[in-house]
């Protein structure tokens, strides 16, 4: 789709009030395209004044700006990520990917109310978000169209980069957000922050160059360790230090507790973008890391081997679907239903000690489905399982391996190397 095809029509644009958003809205207006803007309130720590966002988008030429309060929806989605431990490779908690699903659901519902069927966004043609916007829209509203200026030759010809956009906005007298000349890009919401581009594109740049927003650097962590207890019910965290909390309050409190101890900060990852380009990112998600690690330690106690293998498979599948923008599809629904079944035993309290970027296990309590039996596991006590009971097991399992040894079916290269 090209801008010339949109003249005289109205579209809905996902605007953040930043340089790209203001440039695109003004440019669309120049081409006789009316723009209704949608901005999400995700509790983003880097943009506390959403009224200022609205004013900037109106100044850029938007007909109106609709601010959607999606904090509770995002918090609920974040808890689902914790329950399934659907983090992307390298311990990135999919904070941006899951937020795009929540945003698009809210935005598409708003578009239905406004009777607008063309959705637009400012995602670049090299990134992941353009794929997510396309996939989620195609799945939830297949009759809607998606217009991406960064894939329109006319827009690319006009704007070669940030410098051209800054000059364009300044020429129109638009109120650019302070700090338009940034050294790296940040996408923020209450679940976490993703930092990329700019100086972070160089692998010679240390992750520590990122100024933490949701917490502190390790060297600035609290000097006194703190023990925190997370309570789980059916796989979901439901209370902190014995205080029941709804999803939003729980995420917010976890961010505060983990952030002041530098948990989940400066997570460096070189990843494969959906379109095949490798990218480098630095992530922070203190609350998600705290809750997710406690969930992991609890499942170690209650899952048998088969459950663990299945859970790990489903977890990776869901992480990939969130990353690629297909979390709302049937496969994801089936995977999440299976996660729900496995989570019926994930109940109990996990206590951890937080201190200068580290999280240490303290104790597990109130775990009714625990499969761990101290007596059976002990090297001292006999318990109900005798050491001698392993004799028959090893005689049976060792038969096939013995035959391999008798026939010489071993790794000769490795054998001679050692």
N, C-alpha and C positions, 0 to 999 in steps of 0.2 A: 504494500500500500504506500502511495506517495501523497505528499501534501496537496498536490494539485487535484487529487481525487476527493479531497475533503472540503474544498471551498464551499461556503454557504451552509455547512453542517455544524453540529455541536458534538463535541466529544468530552469524555471524562478523563482527566489527567491525575495521576498519582503524584502529588507535589509535596516536596519537603521544605520548600522555601529557600533552598540553596541556589548556587550559581546556575547549575544545569537546569533546574526547574524554572527559574525566572527567565532564563534565555529561551527555553522552549516555548513557554506560554506566550511571551512577547512575539516570538517569531511566528507562531501559529496565528496570532491575532493579525499580524501583517499579511498573512495569506488568507484572510477572511474565514478563519476557523474560530468558532466560539468555544470557549473552554470553561467547563465546570471542574473545579479542583476538589480532590479528596485528600485530606491529611489525617494520618492516624495518630491518636494519642496512645503510645506504647509505653508510657512512663520512661521515655528515653532520657537518660541522665545528662545528655549533652544539649538538650533543647527543652528547657523548663517553661518557656514562654511561647505557647502555641498560638497565642493571639498575635505575636510578632510575625509568626509564619504566615498567618492569614493575611496580615497587612501587606507583607512583601508580595504574596501571590496576587492579591488584588491590585497592587501597584503595577505588577507585571502585565495585567490585562485580563485576569480571570473574571468571569461573570460573577461567580460566587465561590466561596470556599467552605466545604463541609468538613468539620472536624469530628471524626468518629472516635469515641472512647472505646478502645479495644483492649484495655489493660487486663480486664478480667478474662477475656477470651484468650489472650496470649498466655496469661498465667496458667489457665487450664490446659492449654496446649503444651506448655512447658512441663507440667506435671506428667503428661502422657509421654513426653520424651524421657523423663526420668524413669518412669515405670518400665519403659522398654529399653532404657539405656541406649537410645538411638543416636549416639554421637558418631560424627564422621571420622574418618581415619586421622589419627594423631590427636585424639581427645578434643576435637572441636565439637561443641554441643549443639551444632546446627541452629544456633540462635537466630541467624538471619533467614535461613531456609524455612524454619517453622513460622517465623513472623510473616513471611510472604504469603503463606497459606491463610493465615488469619486476616491479613490485610485484604487479599483478593476476595475472600468470602464476604467481608463487610462492604467492600467497594462495589462488587457486583450486585449485591442487594440494594445498595444506594442507587446504582445505575438503573435498576429495574423501576425503582420509585420515580426516578427522573425521566424515564422513558428514553434513555440514551443507550445506544448499542455499539458505540466505538470506544474502546478503552485505550488509553495511551500512557506511556511511562518514559522515564528518562534513563533507562538502563542502556549501557553501552553494548556494542555488538561483539565484544570480546569476553563478556562476563557471564556469570551464572544466572543473574537475576532476570535477564531477558528471557531465558528458557523457562524459568519458574512462572513469570507473568503469562507467557504464552500457554504453557501446559495447563496451568490452573484455570485460566479463562476458557480454553478449549474444552476442558472437562466439565466445568460447572455451567458454562453458558456457551455451548458450541455454535450458536447462531450469532454471537457477538464477534466483532472484528477487533484486531489489535494493531494499533499504529505505533511504531517505534521510530522516532526521529533519527536516532543514531544508526538506523539501517536505511535511511532515506538519502540517496545521493545528493539531493538538493540541500539538505541540512549539512551533510558532510562537506560539501563544497563551500558552504558559507562559513562554517566554524571548524577550523583546523585543530583547535585545542582550547585550553582554559584561557590563554591570553586573549584570544579572539573573542571569547564569550565575555570576559571581564570588560574589554574595551566596548563591546556592544552594549552591555548593561549600563556602563558608565555614560555612554553617549546618550542613552535614554533617560539618564538621571534616576535610575532605579536604586532603591536602598539595599545594596548588597549586604548580606549577613557579614558581621565582623569576622575576620579571619578567612576571607575568601581565598587568600594566598596561603594555602596550608601545605605542610611538608609531607603529609600522607592523608589518606581518606579514611573516614570512620563511619560505620553504620551501627546505630545504637538502638537498643530497646531494653526493657527491664530484665530480660534474660541474660543479656551479655552484649559485648561490643566486638566488632570485627574491624581490624585496621589493615589496610593494604595500600598499594600504589605509592607514588612519590618515592621518597628515599628508602621505603621498605622493599622496593623492587630489587634493590641490590642485596645480594647475599653477604656483602661486606658490612651491612648495617645490622648491628645487634638488636635483638628484640627489645632490649631494655631502653632503647631510644623512645619507645612509646610512653607517654605520660599517662599513668593509670587514671581511669575515671571512676571505676566502681570499687576501687580499693587502693592499696598502696604497694609500692615496690617492697621486695623482701627485706631490704635493709631498714625500711621504715615501719616494719610490722611491729605489733605490740611487743613490749619487752617481757610481758607476763603471759605464759601459756593459758589457754582457756579450754575447758571441757564443755562440749556441746552434745546434747542428746537429741537424736532425730527419731520420731516414732512413725512407723509405717503400718498401714492397714490396706490389705489387698494390693500391695505393691506401690501404693501411693504414700508419699510423705504427708502426714496429717497434723503433726505437732512438733514444736521445738521446745526443748527443756520442759516438757510436760504441759505446755500451753497449746491447746487446739487452735488452729488458724485456718482461715479459708485460703484458697490457692494464691491469691494476690498477696495477702499479708505474709504468707509463708515464704514466698519467693523474695519479697522485700526484706524480711528479717534474715533470711539465709544470706542474702547479699551483704548485709551489714556485718554479720558475724564473721563470715569468711573473708570479706573484703579487708577488714582491719588487720587480718593476719596474713594478708597477701596470698590467699589461697586462689588458685585458678587464674593467676595473672601471668602475662607475658608468655602465653602458650604459642610457640613458634611452629609453623607448619608450611611445608612446600607441598601443595596439593594439585591434583588433576582437576581442572575445571571441566564442566560438563562437555564443552565443545572441543576438548582435547588439549588446550593450552595449560601448561603448568603455571601456577601462581604462588606467590609467597604471602602469607598472612600472619598477623599476630593477634591473638585472641585473649579476651578476658571474660570470664563467666564464673565469678566466685561462688554464688549461691548454687548454680547448677553443678559445679564440681563437688561442693560439700554434700549436697543431697544425692548426687549420682554415686559418689564413692561409698556413702553409707548404704545405699541400696545394693551395691555390689557386694559389700561385706555381709549383708543379710542373706542374699541369695546363695552365697557360699555355704551357709549353714543349713538352708532348707531345700535346696535343689539336689536331686539325685543326678547321676551322670547323664542319663538320657534327657532329663529336663534341661540341664545346663547346655548340652549340645544344641537342642532345639531352640532354646532361648537365644543363644549366641547367633544362630542362623537367622532367626526372626529379627533380632536386633540389628544386624547388618543390613538386612533387606529393608527394614523401615528407615534406617539412617540414609540409605541410598535413595529411597523414594522421597524422603523429605528434602534431601539435597537437590534432587532433580525436579521437584515440583509435582510429584504424583502421589502425595500423601492421602489424597481424597479418593483414590481409585479402589477397585474391588480387591486387588491383591493386598493392599495395605489394610483394608478392613478385615480381611481374613487373618492376616498376620496379627493384628491387634486383638482380634477375638481369641486367638491362641495364647497371646500374652496374658490376656485376662484370665484364662483358665490356669495358666502356670502361676499367676500372681495370687491365686486363692490361698497359698501357703506363705506368702511374703508378708508376715505380720511380726511386729516386735520393735524393740528399741535398740539402736546402735549409738554408743557414746564414743566420741573421738576427741583427741586433744589437738588444738590448732596452735601453731607457733611458727612464725616467720617463714611462711610458705610451705610448711609441712603439715600433714594430717596423719596422726597416729591412732591406731585402734586402741580403745580403752576397755570396753566391755560390750557384751550383748546380753540383753535381759528380756524376759517376757516373750520368748520365741516358742510358741506352742508346737510348731511343726518342725522343730529342730531335728535334723538327722544325725547331728554330731553327738556321740556318746563318749564322754570322757573316759569311762572305764574300758570300753572296747578299744579306744584309740591309744590307751596308755601302754607304755613299755614296762610298767611296773605291775599294775593290777591285772588280774586275769579277765574279769568281767564275764559276759555271756559268750564271748568269742575266744576260743582257745587258739594259741599259736599253732598247735598241731592241726587245727582244722584247715590250714592252708595247704597241707600236704596233698590232699586229693585234688584240690583246685589246680595246683602247679603241675601235677602229673598229667592232668587232662589238657591244660592249655599248652604245655610244653611239647606235646607229641608232634605237632606240625613243624615246630621250630627244630626239633631234633632231626626230623627227616631232611630238612633243608641242610642241616649240618652234615648229615651222612652222605648226601648227594653232592656236596661241595658248592651248593647254591649260596655262596656268600659274595660280598663285594670285595673282589680280589684287589682292585685298585686301592681301596681304603685299607685293606688288610696289610698290604705291602708298604703303604705310606707311613703307617704308625711305627 
